[in-house]
Amino acid sequence: MLVRWFTRSDVKRSMLADAEPNLSWTDAWLLGRITDTGPVRLSELADWQEVDRSTMTTQVRRLEILGLVDRDADPRDGRAVLVSATRAGAARHRRTKQTARSLYEKVLADWTDDELKAAAQVARRLVATLERSDRRPA
């Protein structure tokens, strides 16, 4: 039910609302990853998103055209490309996070502090469990 709520188009639109430039959910997700990890190889982004490198190149190019990311040669390996957020990209990501945080605050406004703490504890445990199970061989 949580996944369904988070992936509803109206919820995604609410989290991306009123911020320029307009981004798709995928673009915002990718920009967040690039911003949060710092300079990252294009190949690592493709592995993280489990897509072909050419697909990732197209996705990064969209963000680059918008002025949200830069691509530079990796100083350790001139054949590799490092992607990093520009100032505008980092600012756009901060606005997206603030919009999402405001949405959560509004939705959870009638929860007590104890309920919020309990939910956060359960969420941390759920994520840790899911991440552990994700690393196990099939």
C-alpha positions as CSV (number, residue, x, y, z in Angstrom):
1,M,0.0,0.0,0.0
2,L,2.9,2.4,0.7
3,V,4.5,1.7,-2.7
4,R,1.1,2.3,-4.4
5,W,0.7,5.6,-2.5
6,F,4.2,6.8,-3.3
7,T,3.9,5.9,-7.0
8,R,0.5,7.5,-7.6
9,S,0.8,10.2,-10.2
10,D,-0.9,12.8,-8.1
11,V,1.5,12.2,-5.2
12,K,4.5,12.4,-7.5
13,R,3.2,15.6,-9.0
14,S,2.7,17.1,-5.6
15,M,6.3,16.4,-4.6
16,L,7.6,18.0,-7.8
17,A,5.2,20.9,-7.9
18,D,6.1,24.5,-8.2
19,A,9.8,24.0,-8.9
20,E,11.6,25.0,-12.1
21,P,12.7,23.5,-14.3
22,N,10.0,20.9,-14.5
23,L,11.4,17.4,-14.1
24,S,10.0,14.0,-14.6
25,W,10.0,11.7,-11.6
26,T,12.9,9.8,-13.1
27,D,14.9,13.0,-13.7
28,A,14.3,14.2,-10.1
29,W,15.3,10.8,-8.8
30,L,18.5,10.7,-10.8
31,L,19.3,14.3,-9.9
32,G,18.9,13.4,-6.3
33,R,21.3,10.5,-6.6
34,I,23.9,12.6,-8.4
35,T,23.5,15.4,-5.8
36,D,23.7,13.1,-2.8
37,T,26.6,11.0,-4.0
38,G,28.8,13.8,-5.4
39,P,30.7,13.3,-8.6
40,V,29.8,9.8,-9.8
41,R,30.8,7.8,-12.9
42,L,28.2,7.4,-15.6
43,S,28.8,3.7,-15.5
44,E,28.0,3.6,-11.8
45,L,24.8,5.4,-12.3
46,A,23.8,3.0,-15.0
47,D,24.6,0.0,-12.7
48,W,22.6,1.7,-9.8
49,Q,19.6,2.2,-12.0
50,E,20.1,-1.2,-13.7
51,V,20.0,0.3,-17.2
52,D,22.2,0.2,-20.2
53,R,24.9,2.9,-20.3
54,S,23.4,4.4,-23.4
55,T,20.1,4.8,-21.5
56,M,21.9,6.6,-18.7
57,T,23.7,8.8,-21.2
58,T,20.3,10.0,-22.5
59,Q,18.9,10.6,-19.0
60,V,22.0,12.5,-17.9
61,R,22.0,14.5,-21.2
62,R,18.5,15.8,-20.3
63,L,19.7,17.1,-17.0
64,E,22.8,18.5,-18.6
65,I,20.7,20.5,-21.1
66,L,18.7,21.9,-18.2
67,G,22.0,23.1,-16.6
68,L,21.5,20.8,-13.6
69,V,24.5,18.5,-14.0
70,D,27.9,18.7,-15.6
71,R,29.9,15.9,-17.2
72,D,33.7,15.8,-17.0
73,A,36.5,13.4,-17.6
74,D,37.5,11.3,-14.6
75,P,41.0,12.5,-13.6
76,R,41.9,8.9,-12.6
77,D,40.7,7.5,-16.0
78,G,40.3,9.8,-18.9
79,R,38.0,7.3,-20.7
80,A,35.4,7.5,-17.9
81,V,32.9,10.3,-17.3
82,L,32.1,11.8,-14.0
83,V,28.7,13.4,-13.5
84,S,28.1,16.1,-10.8
85,A,25.3,18.4,-9.9
86,T,25.7,22.1,-10.7
87,R,24.7,24.8,-8.2
88,A,21.4,25.0,-10.0
89,G,21.0,21.2,-9.8
90,A,21.7,21.1,-6.1
91,A,19.3,23.9,-5.5
92,R,16.6,22.2,-7.6
93,H,17.1,19.0,-5.6
94,R,16.8,20.9,-2.3
95,R,13.5,22.4,-3.4
96,T,12.2,18.9,-4.4
97,K,13.1,17.6,-0.9
98,Q,11.5,20.5,0.8
99,T,8.3,20.1,-1.2
100,A,8.2,16.4,-0.3
101,R,8.9,17.1,3.3
102,S,6.0,19.7,3.4
103,L,3.7,17.1,1.9
104,Y,4.7,14.5,4.5
105,E,4.2,17.1,7.3
106,K,0.7,18.0,6.0
107,V,-0.3,14.3,5.7
108,L,1.0,13.4,9.1
109,A,0.0,16.6,10.9
110,D,-2.4,14.8,13.3
111,W,0.1,12.1,14.4
112,T,1.6,12.4,17.8
113,D,5.4,12.5,18.4
114,D,5.2,8.9,19.8
115,E,3.5,7.7,16.6
116,L,6.0,9.5,14.4
117,K,8.9,8.0,16.4
118,A,7.4,4.5,16.2
119,A,6.8,4.8,12.5
120,A,10.3,6.0,11.9
121,Q,11.7,3.1,13.9
122,V,9.6,0.6,11.9
123,A,10.6,2.3,8.6
124,R,14.3,2.1,9.4
125,R,14.0,-1.6,10.3
126,L,12.0,-2.3,7.1
127,V,14.6,-0.6,4.9
128,A,17.5,-2.4,6.6
129,T,15.7,-5.7,6.1
130,L,14.9,-5.0,2.5
131,E,18.5,-3.9,1.8
132,R,19.9,-7.0,3.4
133,S,17.6,-9.3,1.4
134,D,18.5,-7.4,-1.8
135,R,22.1,-8.4,-1.4
136,R,21.4,-12.1,-1.0
137,P,22.0,-14.3,-4.0
138,A,18.8,-15.4,-5.8
